[in-house]
């Protein structure tokens, strides 16, 4: 039985690797490793940052789908309005989540990403929409949502509009876990997100901290500075305010600021092989 389980694990891993090699993403990562002598982890990190930064504004990209959903401005008594949004259905790190935690964990990561993308682009997905996109029943999505809301994670679904102001997004949740002094391994286990995704969220949070340190205080201006939604920036600012009031979290926040300050003071030559430092927070 044990040998059969190991063979299955090896087969699954090989399958994920084959899937990865079929994409332009894989070729991009290979180029970074070959031409710039970066490690696989650094290369994948750069890929994910580039995708989140640029694909959101350039429209449909690889791994994305165009989907028509109800406008988030739609309400009772209003004429039904629809918007077309570009949603990131699958990224390379999703397969890492699937390999380590299974189909359910991968589906939840995709659900959170697509519902937040739709909301930030003016739309709201329903449970039926997400089920259609992910190839499962709305009942399965309803169960996933209930499990995530137990952790006070905000799920931006139509039908939950009254709860949209409650809880925090999964990105802010992960940053909060870091501020509460959880290790990367613990955050991965609790959140069921890949290490690459966790580093990206912490890197984004670091850039919000940098903006504040530079005297940029308005959420709208910081959002433009870091290339993220104003909604997410407001959540990060609230996390910073709460961290300043909590002794343990304040300690980790101060440690983060010290690392940022150290990175900015280092000579340019010494940063060449360490420019990923912003997301190397632990």
WOBEL-V323924 format. One record per pair of residues at least 12 apart in sequence whose ideal C-beta (glycine too) atoms are under 8 Angstrom apart, sorted by the first residue. I is the first residue (numbers start at 1). GAP is how many residues later the second one is. Records with the same first field share a line. If there is no record, write none. Layout:
I = GAP ; GAP
//
This chain:
12 = 87
13 = 86
16 = 79 ; 80 ; 82 ; 83
19 = 76
20 = 72 ; 75
23 = 39 ; 40 ; 69
24 = 38
25 = 22 ; 37 ; 38 ; 66 ; 67
26 = 66
28 = 15 ; 19
29 = 14 ; 15 ; 18 ; 63
30 = 13
32 = 14 ; 15
41 = 155
42 = 234
44 = 48 ; 49 ; 152
45 = 151 ; 154 ; 155 ; 231 ; 234
46 = 230
47 = 45
48 = 43 ; 44 ; 45 ; 148 ; 149 ; 152
49 = 151 ; 154
51 = 12 ; 37 ; 40
52 = 148
53 = 174
55 = 31 ; 33
56 = 30 ; 61 ; 64
59 = 27
60 = 26
61 = 25 ; 27
63 = 25 ; 26 ; 27 ; 28
64 = 22 ; 23 ; 24 ; 25
65 = 21 ; 22 ; 24 ; 68
66 = 18 ; 19 ; 20 ; 21
67 = 17 ; 18 ; 20 ; 51 ; 58 ; 62 ; 66
68 = 14 ; 15 ; 16 ; 17
69 = 13 ; 14 ; 16 ; 49 ; 54 ; 55 ; 56 ; 57 ; 60 ; 89
70 = 12 ; 13 ; 53 ; 54 ; 56 ; 88
71 = 12 ; 51 ; 52 ; 53
72 = 47 ; 50 ; 51 ; 52 ; 86
73 = 49
74 = 50
82 = 41
83 = 38 ; 39 ; 40
85 = 32 ; 33 ; 36 ; 37 ; 38
86 = 31 ; 35
87 = 27 ; 30 ; 31 ; 46
88 = 25 ; 26 ; 29
89 = 21 ; 25 ; 44
90 = 20
92 = 104
93 = 101 ; 103 ; 104
94 = 12 ; 15 ; 16 ; 100
96 = 98 ; 99 ; 100
97 = 12 ; 95 ; 96 ; 97
100 = 88 ; 94
101 = 91
104 = 40
105 = 87
107 = 27 ; 29 ; 33 ; 37
108 = 36 ; 39 ; 40 ; 84
109 = 83 ; 84 ; 85 ; 88
110 = 23 ; 24
111 = 19 ; 23 ; 30 ; 33 ; 34 ; 44
112 = 36 ; 41 ; 43 ; 57 ; 58
114 = 16 ; 19
115 = 15 ; 40 ; 41 ; 42
116 = 40 ; 53 ; 54
118 = 38
119 = 37 ; 112
120 = 109 ; 111 ; 112
124 = 32 ; 33 ; 34 ; 37
125 = 31 ; 32 ; 33
126 = 12 ; 31 ; 32 ; 33
127 = 14 ; 15 ; 18 ; 30 ; 32
129 = 29
130 = 27
145 = 12 ; 15
148 = 22
149 = 14 ; 18
151 = 22
152 = 14 ; 15 ; 16 ; 21
153 = 14 ; 15 ; 16 ; 17 ; 20
154 = 12 ; 13 ; 14 ; 15 ; 16
156 = 13
168 = 67 ; 71
169 = 62 ; 63 ; 66
170 = 21 ; 23
171 = 30 ; 33 ; 61 ; 64
172 = 60 ; 63 ; 64 ; 66 ; 67
173 = 18
174 = 13 ; 17 ; 19 ; 24 ; 27 ; 28
175 = 26 ; 27 ; 30 ; 61 ; 64
176 = 63
177 = 13 ; 14
178 = 24 ; 27 ; 74 ; 103 ; 104
179 = 60 ; 64 ; 70 ; 73 ; 74
180 = 68 ; 69 ; 72
181 = 67 ; 68 ; 70 ; 71
183 = 99
184 = 14 ; 98
199 = 80 ; 81 ; 82
200 = 79
202 = 77 ; 79
203 = 75 ; 76
204 = 22 ; 24 ; 28 ; 32
205 = 31 ; 34
206 = 50 ; 54 ; 72 ; 73 ; 75
207 = 18 ; 19 ; 71
208 = 14 ; 18 ; 20 ; 25 ; 28 ; 29 ; 32
209 = 31 ; 44 ; 47 ; 48 ; 51
210 = 50
211 = 14 ; 15
212 = 25 ; 28
213 = 44 ; 47 ; 48
219 = 14 ; 15 ; 18
222 = 15
240 = 13
256 = 25
259 = 18 ; 22
260 = 18
263 = 14 ; 15
//
